[in-house]
């Protein structure tokens, strides 16, 4: 496992819970790649003593779902801010009405 920081911590925490090496590596390298998702999973692992592989996988899916919802919300907020800007200042295109 060449990753450092939270990735290494998550990988080791998963190994300590008794999960297979390839499962641990897949979780860290493919699915839980951000500090946010890794921190959430580490918190989950510290709270539960002996979670099953199914429980950890369900938690991973929940974490990814939450992250996607947050990203979509931010995208919608940015789009709404741009729309508000257009309403407030227009498109910046001169029209015949503007010239009069």
Protein Blocks (a to p, Z undefined) as FASTA:
>chain_A
ZZghjlmmmmmmmmmnopafklmmmmmmmmmmcfklmmmmmmmmmmpmbacfklmmmmmm
mmmmmmmmmmmmmmmmmmmmmmmmmmmnonoiacfklmZZ
